Every structure is written in C-alpha cells, then in structure tokens.
Amino acid sequence: MNLLIQGGAIPTFLLEMAASATGAASTEPRPPQSIRLCGAMRSAEFDALIPLIEAENLDWAFVEPNKKLADFGLICFDMDSTLITIECIDELADFAGKKEEVSAVTEAAMRGEIDYSESLRRRLGLLAGLDARVLAKVFGERLLLSPGARELLAAAQNAGLRTAILSGGFTYFTERLRIELGFDFATSNELEISGGKLTGRVVGEIVDAAVKARHLVSLTRELGLQKEQVIAIGDGANDLLMMAEAGFSVAYHAKPATRAKADVAINFGGLDSLLNLFD
C-alpha cells in the first residue's frame, strides 16, 4: 500500500516517524502539499501517530498503488454537508424561526442517534405552513458548494465516470444542482406543497439510508459496473449503508462513526483532495 499525507507542510520529525512506523520503502513529494510514502503498511505504531498527524490539520489515507480515477465508473455524493456546505432543512427552518430546534434533530440524526425517517418527519412537521418561496431564497442566498466540489466533479466527468447525487434532502435543490453541474442522476425527497406552503410532509417514499443504498446498487447494475468501480462520499450515519455498497467509501468532514467505517476520511481538505489519492 501507499500512504498519502496531505493538506500542508508536514513536520520532518513526523514524516520520519510515519515512514518508520509503516516500513515505507521511499517517500515522494506530490503537489500540492502532499507526501506519498510508498510500500507502506498500516500498523499499531502508525495508529499511535494519528493524533499528531491530525493535530497538524493533515489528512492521511492508505491507498492501493497505481490506482487511477478512471478505474472507477460511478461516483455518488450525498448532498447536505457533503456536496454543499449547508443542511438545507436547517436553513429552511431559519426562515421559520426554528433553526435551533431543527438543527438539534439534524445533528442527532447524522450521529445515528435517531432513525432518519423519524427525524425527517419531526423536522418537516416543524416547517408546516412555511411559504414555499423560501426554497428559492435558500438556494440563491445560502447554498454554497463545498470547497473542491467543482474540481472533483470535473475530474470525474473527464475520466469518464457517471455521477449521482443520492440525498435525504429535497428535489428542489438536488434537481437544480443536477442541471447546473451536469450530474447524470439525482435522487432525493420531494416536498409536498399545497397552496404555496409546505405541508410538513414529503410525496411518496422517504429517501432514507436504505433507499440511498438501494439506488446506488441499482445504478451500479444498470451501468454494468462492479462494486469495486463505485465511489460513495458522505458525512453522516444516513450515508453508511450507501457507502457500504461502494468499493471505495469516503467520509467527508464526517461524524466519528462515519469516519470509522469509511475507506478514506477527508477531515480538513476540500473534496478535490480526493484526487491526490489516485495516480
């Protein structure tokens, strides 16, 4: 395996300790601001260094040598707090004067403390009666792409990967992002609107963790791909089943439980730092 450490200047003493702990055969500087340790193996000695590495705001990952982005055929993104910087439902709640209450439920759901479907019903119930025109305000005034999102997406598209948004969020946002950014697929919840106001419900089946995973598996089959050819990126407990169905799972600025089960965790860098893992 190779070990990549990236995100800034790596103290010499820490690099030397990492090389020794992993038995690396050689080290190679890789722009921008990353070092690859070739022939490295993860060990208990390396695990002991992780707090020191992360204290320097550095990301690290063990990856197969000679792996290329073009080896994959599909990349799937969660939307809220992954592809974009916000939780859309929290911003909608802000316009209803209930952001603190809704955000607390969102955080508990992302940590896996509350069933996602139940958490969504509770949060949407608090938004019943909200003017639907607020959706446009959130999209136009508050929604920002995560750092490096455009760069990662462009690289994936140029490498021939198909692209998907699989989200427990809302179609109002995913469809606009799909069109604006050129995604091939998007799946999310459709908000029910009546008389120009949110009813506090969704139309049809709630897109929860199981549904997201099911859609990823369906896309994999439809595209004639193997599991090993799929990348899935998420940040919360609602993404774990989807990530488990991918050959390469990425936790992006994620909750601890999500990081622990991902193949790679990006804790400090932008989404485009994923590109440094591939040749």
ABEGO torsion letter per residue (X at the ends): XBBBBBGEBBBAAAAAAAAAAAGBABBBBBOBGBBBBBGBBBBAAAAAAAAAAAAAGBBBBBBBBGBBAAABABBBBBABGBABABBAAAAAAAAAGAAAAAAAAAAAAAAGABBAAAAAAAAAAAABGBBAAAAAAAAAAABBBBBGAAAAAAAAAAAGBBBBBBBABBAAAAAAAAAAAGBABBBBBBBBBBGGBBAGBBBEBBBBAAAAAAAAAAAAAAAGBBAAABBBBBABAAAAAAAAABABBBBBGBBAAAAAABABBBAABBAAAAAAABX
